[in-house]
Amino acid sequence: SDAQAELRKLIGPNTVLVGHTFHRDLSALRMDALLVFDISLLYGIQGQPKRRPALAHLVQEVLGRPNFRGVDGGEVHDCVQDVQVTMEIALRRLRDGSEQGA
């Protein structure tokens, strides 16, 4: 696909891909990556070890920002905003090394 071809131009053998539930994106693109930093795997949901927390939950718990998707959770999905907060959460985890929140 065109998206796949464009991504392959950007991704090298040492590229680290950062995302939230990134396996879904890679699966949809029929791609694989060696270095993946998936923030949904960094934080668990207490008592539910196999469940991955929603991005809105991580934004609230890790970054301390409630209402990420609006008060009722129904705001329109914003890909740019998702990428920005995903990077913030990843960088916070790398910097602090803690599982505080979530």
BADREN-131753 format. One line per field, with one value per residue (C-alpha): residue number from 1; residue in one letter; x, y, z negated. Coordinates in nm, 3 decimals. Each point is the difference from the previous one (the first is absolute). Example, Ala and Ser with C-alpha at 12.3 -4.5 7.8 and 13.67 -1.06 7.14 Angstrom:
n <- (1|2)
res <- (a|s)
east <- (1.230|0.137)
north <- (-0.450|0.344)
up <- (-0.780|0.066)
This chain:
n <- (1|2|3|4|5|6|7|8|9|10|11|12|13|14|15|16|17|18|19|20|21|22|23|24|25|26|27|28|29|30|31|32|33|34|35|36|37|38|39|40|41|42|43|44|45|46|47|48|49|50|51|52|53|54|55|56|57|58|59|60|61|62|63|64|65|66|67|68|69|70|71|72|73|74|75|76|77|78|79|80|81|82|83|84|85|86|87|88|89|90|91|92|93|94|95|96|97|98|99|100|101|102)
res <- (s|d|a|q|a|e|l|r|k|l|i|g|p|n|t|v|l|v|g|h|t|f|h|r|d|l|s|a|l|r|m|d|a|l|l|v|f|d|i|s|l|l|y|g|i|q|g|q|p|k|r|r|p|a|l|a|h|l|v|q|e|v|l|g|r|p|n|f|r|g|v|d|g|g|e|v|h|d|c|v|q|d|v|q|v|t|m|e|i|a|l|r|r|l|r|d|g|s|e|q|g|a)
east <- (0.000|0.103|0.003|0.218|0.246|0.022|0.062|0.269|0.189|0.000|0.073|0.353|0.136|0.064|-0.322|-0.205|-0.374|-0.202|-0.375|-0.302|-0.133|0.241|-0.050|-0.334|0.160|0.277|-0.248|-0.220|0.306|0.121|0.334|0.230|0.262|0.289|-0.001|-0.345|-0.072|-0.369|-0.123|-0.305|0.237|0.180|-0.292|-0.242|-0.351|-0.006|-0.158|-0.015|0.351|-0.096|-0.199|0.167|-0.100|-0.166|0.201|-0.246|0.055|0.378|-0.026|-0.205|0.202|0.355|-0.018|-0.271|-0.226|-0.366|-0.252|0.246|-0.291|-0.230|-0.213|-0.224|0.282|-0.163|0.236|0.118|0.314|0.305|0.299|0.249|-0.109|0.022|0.358|0.098|-0.134|0.137|0.349|-0.046|-0.095|0.291|0.251|-0.134|0.043|0.354|0.090|-0.165|0.018|-0.307|-0.338|-0.162|-0.354|-0.207)
north <- (0.000|0.364|0.053|-0.305|0.120|0.347|-0.144|-0.233|0.307|0.143|-0.314|-0.136|-0.300|0.214|0.201|-0.019|0.019|0.150|-0.045|-0.114|-0.349|0.016|-0.363|0.101|0.262|-0.232|-0.278|0.227|0.103|-0.360|0.110|-0.107|0.196|-0.107|0.292|0.088|0.208|-0.060|0.208|-0.222|-0.270|0.226|0.047|-0.266|0.014|-0.127|-0.343|-0.036|-0.090|-0.081|0.317|0.304|0.344|0.244|0.302|0.233|-0.193|0.033|0.371|0.050|-0.224|0.059|0.359|0.114|0.137|-0.098|0.011|-0.087|-0.090|0.266|-0.007|-0.274|-0.181|0.071|0.254|-0.064|-0.211|0.220|-0.198|0.282|0.043|-0.378|-0.004|0.294|-0.148|-0.343|0.148|0.193|-0.319|-0.194|0.272|0.031|-0.375|0.010|0.303|-0.104|-0.376|-0.035|-0.156|0.287|0.049|-0.235)
up <- (0.000|0.035|-0.377|-0.045|0.266|-0.156|-0.346|0.126|0.128|-0.353|-0.201|-0.026|-0.189|-0.310|0.007|-0.320|0.064|-0.284|-0.029|-0.197|0.079|0.291|0.097|0.153|0.225|0.110|0.067|0.211|0.202|0.019|-0.137|-0.278|-0.191|-0.216|-0.242|-0.131|-0.311|-0.069|-0.293|-0.044|-0.124|-0.248|-0.236|-0.114|-0.132|-0.357|-0.021|0.380|0.116|0.360|0.057|0.156|-0.128|0.238|0.108|-0.174|-0.325|0.031|0.076|-0.314|-0.231|0.124|0.124|-0.242|0.274|-0.039|0.284|0.279|0.229|-0.145|-0.312|0.139|0.184|0.333|0.157|0.354|0.028|0.068|0.132|-0.055|-0.360|-0.052|0.128|-0.219|-0.324|0.087|0.032|-0.326|-0.183|0.155|-0.084|-0.354|-0.051|0.136|-0.207|-0.326|0.039|-0.216|0.039|-0.188|0.119|0.208)
